[in-house]
Amino acid sequence: MGNLELKHASSAKAIEAFRRSANFEDSFATRTDLSMAYLQDQRLDESLSVVTDVLVADPENARAWYVQGKVWMAKKRYDNAVVSFSKVLSLQDDLAASYLLGAVYLQLKEREKAEEAFRKLSDGTRDRPSVHLLLADAYHAADYMDDYAREIRQAGPGAKTKARNQSPMDSVMADAALVGSSLETMAVTPQKRTRSDALQAELRKQLAMAFNDWGTAEARQQEYSSALDRFHEAAAWDAQIPGLLRNTGIAAGRAMDYPECIRALRPIVADNPQDSVARSMLGTALFATHSYADAAQVFAPLGDSVLQLHELAYSWAASLVQINKYGEAAALLNKLEQQELSTDLLMLVAQLWSQMGDHEHTVQVCRRALQLEPKLLRAHYTAGLSLLRLDRAAEAEQEFREELQLDGGNVDAQFHLAFSLLQQSKNEQAVELFRKVLASRPDHPEANYELGKELRIEGRTAESLTYLEAAVRLKPQFEPAHYQLQAAYRAVGRSEDADREARIYRALKEKSRNITLPAPRPAANASSD
């Protein structure tokens, strides 16, 4: 493919093909071809670097010397080009090397040496008019205009001169491909273009199939990121080979490249709605990218078959919850709970019931998880939150205490334990716990608010200000904090500050009245005014 692209003068594509080829087999021939492609792309320094490395390792490589000579010509380093082309001719006879050697001698004004090199060209070619035209180009490039005119005359009236659409020296370098050298890259003629195009198409197909097979093998080894790279490379050669797009989508999903998974699998599922594997992967990717409505729609045709893969059923149920289709979500979760679920999945299910506002069911699921794993972290805590919302503060207190026995540093459990104590009028214990929370987390806005509010109610207004001001600073959109703070300011005679907080409170209250509230969600805490 690289050589075909080079013959088609598609140097950038040739470079990429030669580079990839070298990744598989780092041969001198491939690197020399890569150097030629760099030269064709006018990336002279890169071309020189690559071919020089070849010559260091393989100093008898005639083609590498030849390419190096052309690079020196392009860089106008004619003395170096003489060395390179002379080395070529010391290794083998070559008409293109003789022609270019003569051309660079002309540039160095060494006319006798040039004519000696040209003599080999004349002796080795029967097409005399063409030789004279080549020599004319060489003399023209060196500004030997009398010689140029002579060669044009000797070419004869039937010889076809070419249009001057490139510099004289570029023309000379291009002429070298016309003398039949094995060291040159022959351009594809119009007559051979159809055959060349067909060969390219077949090679593209073969390369695509090879990379697709390679990616499939890596996917079987669970090397999904590598497999995805292979599938992308296959698509760069021929994106239409059967199965490639599906393979790409599945590998992308396994590699957690969800946008790519969605791009690849949408058309697959559209064309084959019965492909449950692709549908499941597409739904999972949509869920992972928060496209919940699309995910729910993709999951729906799977029906009860999702219960065979618990995580898939959870993703569908969670998508339904996110788009407020609670009835469908509850029906699916009830079926899912009839399965043997892991404790991790049970806790995810409990969170969904909480989001739907079914706190009784949340408690039941948490307790089921605790039966399986009595020391499961956050199960007591989650149950405690739901019990608070069910106004069962005493039971909530017990859940939070059991959570703290398992995880004594859980600040959230400490805070909600304190709140459950407040609900039971155990104010002194609550205040002590709020202080403990703030000792470890001074930036806890709710703890600052609850402690400040309680101190104000107890008549310790001056002390409450510190905590209420912190609550407002940490959570400026929390209406109750502004209400309590204005009351505290007014109690200590700071009327202007009180009026300011009252205005803020009223503005926030008015703003909240104009907002369409979303479906119920579990709050970060159970605080109230």
C-alpha positions in Angstrom: 0.0 0.0 0.0 2.8 2.4 0.8 4.5 1.8 -2.5 1.2 2.3 -4.4 0.5 5.5 -2.6 4.1 6.6 -3.4 3.5 5.9 -7.1 0.3 7.8 -6.9 2.2 10.8 -5.4 0.1 10.5 -2.2 3.1 11.1 0.0 1.3 11.6 3.3 -0.6 8.3 3.0 2.5 6.6 1.9 4.4 7.8 5.0 1.7 6.5 7.2 1.6 3.1 5.5 5.4 2.8 5.6 5.5 3.7 9.3 2.9 1.1 10.1 4.7 -1.5 8.0 7.9 -0.7 9.9 6.1 -1.4 13.2 5.6 -5.0 12.1 8.9 -5.5 10.3 11.6 -2.9 10.6 13.5 -3.7 7.4 16.0 -1.5 5.6 13.8 -1.6 2.5 10.8 -0.2 4.3 12.8 2.5 6.0 14.4 3.5 2.6 10.9 3.7 1.1 9.8 5.8 4.0 12.7 8.1 3.3 11.6 8.4 -0.3 8.1 9.3 0.8 9.4 12.0 3.1 11.4 13.3 0.2 8.3 13.3 -2.0 6.5 15.2 0.8 9.3 17.8 1.0 10.2 16.8 4.6 13.9 16.8 3.7 15.4 16.6 7.2 13.2 13.6 8.2 14.1 11.9 4.9 17.8 12.5 5.4 17.7 11.3 9.0 15.9 8.0 8.1 18.1 7.1 5.2 21.3 8.0 7.0 20.4 5.6 9.8 19.9 2.9 7.1 23.3 3.6 5.6 25.0 3.4 9.0 23.6 -0.1 9.5 23.8 -1.2 5.8 26.5 0.8 4.0 26.3 -1.4 0.9 22.6 -0.4 0.3 22.6 1.1 -3.2 19.0 2.3 -3.1 19.6 4.1 0.2 22.6 5.9 -1.2 20.5 6.8 -4.2 17.7 8.3 -2.0 20.2 10.1 0.1 21.7 11.6 -3.1 18.3 12.9 -4.1 17.8 14.4 -0.7 21.1 16.2 -1.0 20.1 17.5 -4.4 16.8 18.9 -2.9 18.8 20.6 -0.2 21.2 22.0 -2.8 24.1 20.2 -1.2 25.6 19.1 -4.5 29.0 18.1 -3.3 27.3 15.6 -0.9 25.1 14.4 -3.7 28.2 13.6 -5.8 29.4 11.3 -3.0 26.1 9.5 -2.7 25.6 8.9 -6.4 29.2 7.9 -6.9 28.7 5.3 -4.2 25.6 4.0 -6.0 27.6 3.5 -9.2 30.4 1.8 -7.3 27.9 -0.8 -6.2 25.9 -1.2 -9.4 25.4 0.3 -12.8 22.3 2.5 -12.8 21.2 5.0 -15.5 19.2 7.2 -13.1 22.2 7.5 -10.8 24.4 8.4 -13.8 22.0 11.0 -15.0 21.6 12.6 -11.6 25.4 12.5 -11.0 25.9 14.4 -14.2 23.3 16.9 -13.2 24.9 17.7 -9.9 28.3 18.0 -11.6 26.8 20.6 -13.8 25.6 22.5 -10.7 29.2 22.3 -9.4 30.4 23.6 -12.9 32.4 20.4 -13.4 31.3 20.0 -17.0 33.8 17.3 -18.1 32.7 15.0 -15.3 29.1 15.7 -16.1 29.5 14.8 -19.7 31.3 11.6 -18.7 28.3 10.6 -16.5 25.9 11.5 -19.3 27.8 9.4 -21.8 26.8 6.3 -19.8 23.2 7.4 -20.2 23.6 7.9 -23.9 25.2 4.5 -24.3 22.6 2.7 -22.3 19.5 4.1 -23.9 18.1 3.5 -27.4 15.5 6.2 -27.3 17.8 9.1 -28.4 15.2 11.9 -28.5 14.2 11.2 -24.9 17.8 11.2 -23.8 18.4 14.6 -25.4 15.3 16.0 -23.6 16.6 14.7 -20.3 20.0 16.3 -20.9 18.3 19.5 -22.0 16.6 19.6 -18.6 19.9 19.1 -16.8 21.7 21.8 -18.8 18.7 24.2 -18.3 18.8 23.6 -14.5 22.5 24.6 -14.5 21.9 27.6 -16.7 23.9 26.2 -19.7 21.5 27.6 -22.1 23.6 27.0 -25.3 23.8 23.3 -24.4 20.2 23.3 -23.6 19.3 24.6 -27.0 21.6 22.1 -28.7 20.0 19.2 -26.9 16.5 20.4 -27.9 17.6 20.6 -31.5 19.1 17.1 -31.4 15.9 15.7 -29.8 14.3 16.6 -33.2 11.0 18.1 -34.1 9.1 15.0 -33.2 10.2 15.0 -29.5 7.6 16.2 -27.1 8.9 18.8 -24.6 7.0 19.0 -21.3 5.3 21.9 -19.7 7.4 23.8 -17.2 5.2 23.5 -14.1 8.0 22.9 -11.6 11.5 24.3 -10.9 14.3 23.2 -13.3 16.0 21.1 -10.6 12.7 19.4 -9.5 12.2 18.6 -13.2 15.6 16.9 -13.4 14.9 14.8 -10.3 11.5 13.8 -11.7 13.3 12.9 -15.0 15.3 10.2 -13.2 12.2 8.0 -13.0 12.0 7.9 -16.8 15.2 6.0 -17.5 14.0 2.6 -16.1 16.1 2.5 -12.9 15.3 -0.2 -10.3 16.2 2.4 -7.7 13.4 4.7 -8.7 9.7 4.8 -7.9 7.8 4.6 -11.2 4.7 6.7 -11.3 1.5 5.0 -12.3 0.6 5.7 -15.9 -3.0 6.5 -16.9 -3.0 3.1 -18.8 -2.2 1.2 -15.6 -4.4 3.4 -13.3 -7.4 1.1 -13.4 -5.4 -2.0 -12.5 -3.6 0.0 -9.7 -6.9 1.2 -8.2 -8.3 -2.3 -8.2 -5.1 -3.6 -6.4 -5.4 -0.8 -3.9 -9.0 -1.7 -3.2 -8.2 -5.3 -2.7 -5.2 -4.5 -0.4 -7.4 -2.2 1.7 -9.9 -4.9 2.2 -7.2 -7.4 3.2 -5.7 -5.0 5.6 -9.1 -4.2 7.1 -9.9 -7.9 7.6 -6.5 -8.5 9.1 -6.9 -5.7 11.7 -10.5 -6.8 12.4 -9.3 -10.3 13.1 -6.5 -9.1 15.3 -8.9 -6.9 17.3 -11.2 -9.8 17.7 -8.4 -11.9 19.1 -7.4 -9.2 21.5 -11.0 -8.8 22.6 -11.2 -12.5 23.4 -8.2 -11.9 25.7 -10.2 -9.0 27.3 -7.7 -6.5 26.0 -10.5 -4.2 24.9 -8.6 -0.9 24.5 -6.0 -2.5 22.2 -8.8 -4.3 20.4 -10.6 -0.9 19.9 -7.4 0.5 18.4 -7.2 -2.4 15.9 -10.9 -1.9 14.9 -10.3 1.8 14.3 -7.2 0.9 12.2 -9.4 -1.6 10.2 -11.9 1.1 9.6 -9.2 3.4 8.3 -8.5 0.9 5.5 -12.1 -0.3 4.8 -15.0 0.7 7.1 -17.5 -1.5 5.2 -16.2 -5.0 6.0 -18.9 -7.1 7.7 -19.0 -7.1 11.5 -16.5 -4.3 12.0 -18.8 -1.6 13.2 -20.4 -4.0 15.7 -17.0 -5.2 16.9 -16.0 -1.6 17.4 -19.1 -0.8 19.5 -18.7 -3.8 21.7 -15.0 -3.2 22.3 -15.7 0.5 23.0 -18.3 -0.4 25.6 -16.0 -2.9 27.3 -13.2 -0.2 27.3 -15.7 2.3 28.7 -15.4 4.6 25.7 -19.1 5.2 25.8 -19.4 7.9 23.2 -17.7 5.7 20.7 -19.8 2.8 21.7 -23.0 4.8 21.1 -21.7 6.0 17.7 -21.0 2.5 16.5 -23.9 0.6 18.0 -26.8 2.9 17.2 -26.9 1.9 13.5 -26.3 -1.8 14.4 -29.3 -1.9 16.7 -31.4 0.1 14.2 -30.6 -2.4 11.4 -31.0 -5.5 13.7 -33.4 -4.8 16.6 -33.1 -8.5 17.7 -29.3 -8.1 18.5 -29.7 -8.2 22.2 -26.0 -8.1 23.0 -25.6 -4.9 21.0 -28.8 -3.5 22.4 -27.7 -4.2 26.0 -24.3 -2.6 25.4 -25.8 0.5 23.7 -28.3 0.9 26.6 -25.5 0.7 29.1 -23.5 3.3 27.3 -26.4 5.6 27.1 -27.1 5.2 30.8 -23.4 5.9 31.6 -23.5 9.1 29.6 -26.7 10.2 31.4 -28.9 9.9 28.3 -31.6 8.3 30.5 -34.6 8.6 28.2 -32.7 7.1 25.3 -31.3 4.3 27.5 -34.8 3.4 28.8 -36.1 3.3 25.2 -33.2 1.0 24.1 -33.6 -1.3 27.1 -37.4 -1.7 26.8 -37.5 -4.4 24.0 -35.3 -6.6 26.2 -38.2 -7.1 28.6 -37.7 -9.6 31.4 -34.5 -11.0 29.8 -32.6 -8.2 31.6 -33.2 -10.0 34.9 -30.6 -12.5 33.8 -28.0 -9.7 34.1 -28.7 -7.9 37.3 -26.6 -4.8 36.5 -28.4 -4.4 33.2 -31.8 -4.5 35.0 -30.5 -1.9 37.5 -29.4 0.4 34.7 -32.8 0.2 33.1 -34.6 0.8 36.4 -32.3 3.7 37.3 -32.9 5.3 33.8 -36.7 5.0 34.4 -36.3 6.7 37.8 -34.3 9.5 36.3 -37.1 10.3 33.8 -39.7 10.0 36.6 -41.4 6.8 35.3 -41.7 5.5 38.8 -44.4 2.9 38.1 -42.3 1.1 35.5 -39.2 1.4 37.6 -41.0 0.0 40.7 -42.4 -3.0 38.7 -38.9 -3.8 37.3 -37.3 -3.4 40.8 -39.8 -5.7 42.4 -38.9 -8.4 39.8 -35.2 -7.8 40.3 -35.5 -8.2 44.1 -36.8 -11.7 43.6 -33.3 -12.6 42.3 -30.3 -13.4 44.5 -28.5 -10.0 44.5 -25.2 -9.0 45.8 -25.1 -6.6 48.7 -23.6 -3.9 46.5 -26.5 -4.1 44.1 -29.0 -4.2 46.9 -27.7 -0.9 48.2 -28.0 0.6 44.7 -31.6 -0.7 44.6 -32.3 0.9 48.0 -31.1 4.2 46.7 -33.6 4.0 43.8 -36.4 3.3 46.2 -35.3 6.3 48.2 -35.2 8.5 45.1 -38.8 7.5 44.4 -39.8 8.4 47.9 -40.6 4.9 49.0 -38.7 5.0 52.2 -40.4 2.0 53.8 -39.1 -0.2 50.9 -35.7 1.5 51.2 -35.4 0.3 54.8 -36.5 -3.2 53.9 -33.8 -3.5 51.2 -31.1 -2.2 53.5 -32.0 -4.7 56.2 -32.0 -7.5 53.6 -28.5 -6.4 52.6 -27.4 -6.4 56.3 -28.7 -10.0 56.7 -26.3 -11.0 54.0 -23.4 -8.9 55.3 -24.0 -7.6 58.9 -20.9 -5.3 58.7 -21.9 -3.7 55.4 -21.0 0.0 55.5 -23.6 2.7 54.8 -26.5 0.2 54.9 -27.5 1.3 58.5 -26.9 4.9 57.4 -29.2 4.7 54.3 -31.9 3.0 56.4 -31.5 5.8 59.0 -32.1 8.5 56.5 -35.3 6.9 55.3 -36.5 6.4 58.9 -36.0 10.1 59.5 -38.2 10.8 56.5 -40.8 8.4 57.9 -40.7 10.4 61.2 -39.3 7.4 63.1 -36.5 9.3 64.8 -35.9 6.7 67.5 -35.4 3.9 65.0 -33.2 6.2 62.9 -31.1 7.0 66.0 -30.4 3.3 66.4 -29.4 2.8 62.7 -27.0 5.8 62.9 -25.4 4.4 66.1 -24.9 1.0 64.5 -23.3 2.7 61.5 -20.9 4.5 63.7 -20.0 1.3 65.5 -18.8 0.1 62.1 -17.4 3.4 60.9 -16.6 5.7 63.8 -15.3 8.5 61.5 -18.4 8.8 59.4 -19.2 12.5 59.7 -22.5 12.2 57.8 -23.7 9.5 60.3 -22.7 11.7 63.2 -24.6 14.7 61.8 -27.8 12.7 61.2 -27.5 11.0 64.6 -27.5 14.5 66.1 -30.5 15.5 64.0 -32.4 12.4 65.1 -31.6 13.3 68.7 -33.0 16.8 68.1 -36.2 15.2 66.8 -36.5 13.4 70.1 -35.8 16.6 72.1 -32.4 15.2 73.3 -31.0 18.6 72.6 -27.9 18.5 74.9 -26.7 15.3 73.2 -27.4 16.7 69.8 -25.4 19.9 70.5 -22.5 17.9 71.7 -22.5 15.8 68.5 -22.9 18.9 66.2 -19.7 20.3 67.9 -18.0 17.0 67.3 -18.9 17.1 63.6 -17.6 20.7 63.3 -14.4 19.8 65.1 -13.5 17.4 62.2 -15.4 19.3 59.4 -15.6 23.0 60.1 -17.0 23.6 56.6 -20.1 21.4 57.2 -22.9 23.9 56.3 -25.8 21.9 57.8 -24.0 21.2 61.1 -23.2 25.0 61.4 -26.8 25.8 60.7 -28.3 23.2 63.1 -25.9 24.1 66.0 -26.4 27.9 65.4 -30.2 27.5 65.3 -30.2 25.4 68.5 -28.0 27.9 70.3 -30.3 30.7 69.3 -33.4 28.9 70.5 -31.6 28.3 73.8 -31.0 32.0 74.1 -27.3 31.9 73.4 -27.7 34.3 70.5 -24.2 35.8 70.5 -22.6 32.4 70.3 -25.1 31.3 67.6 -24.0 34.0 65.2 -20.6 32.4 64.5 -22.3 29.2 63.3 -25.2 30.8 61.4 -22.8 33.2 59.6 -20.7 30.2 58.6 -23.8 28.4 57.3 -24.8 31.3 55.1 -21.2 31.7 53.8 -20.9 28.0 53.0 -24.4 27.6 51.6 -25.6 31.0 50.5 -28.8 29.7 48.7 -30.1 27.9 51.9 -33.1 29.9 52.9 -33.5 28.7 56.5 -30.0 29.8 57.4 -30.8 33.4 56.3 -34.1 33.3 58.3 -32.3 32.1 61.5 -29.5 34.6 61.0 -31.8 37.6 60.6 -33.6 36.6 63.8 -30.3 36.3 65.7 -29.1 39.7 64.4 -32.4 41.3 65.5 -32.1 39.7 68.9 -28.7 41.4 69.5 -29.8 44.7 68.1 -28.0 44.6 64.7 -31.0 45.9 62.7 -29.3 46.7 59.5 -27.8 43.2 59.3 -31.1 41.7 60.2 -32.9 43.7 57.5 -30.4 42.6 54.9 -30.7 38.9 55.8 -34.5 39.2 55.8 -34.4 40.7 52.3 -32.2 37.8 51.1 -34.5 35.3 52.7 -37.6 36.8 51.1 -35.9 36.9 47.7 -34.8 33.3 47.9 -38.3 32.3 49.0 -39.9 34.2 46.1 -37.5 32.6 43.7 -38.3 29.1 45.0 -42.0 29.7 44.5 -41.4 30.3 40.8 -39.4 27.1 40.3 -41.1 24.0 39.1 -39.9 21.4 41.5 -38.5 18.1 40.3 -39.6 14.7 41.5 -38.8 13.9 45.1 -35.1 13.2 45.8 -33.4 12.4 49.0 -32.1 15.6 50.5 -28.5 15.9 51.7 -29.8 16.3 55.3 -33.1 16.5 57.1 -32.8 20.0 58.3 -35.8 22.3 58.5 -36.6 25.9 59.4 
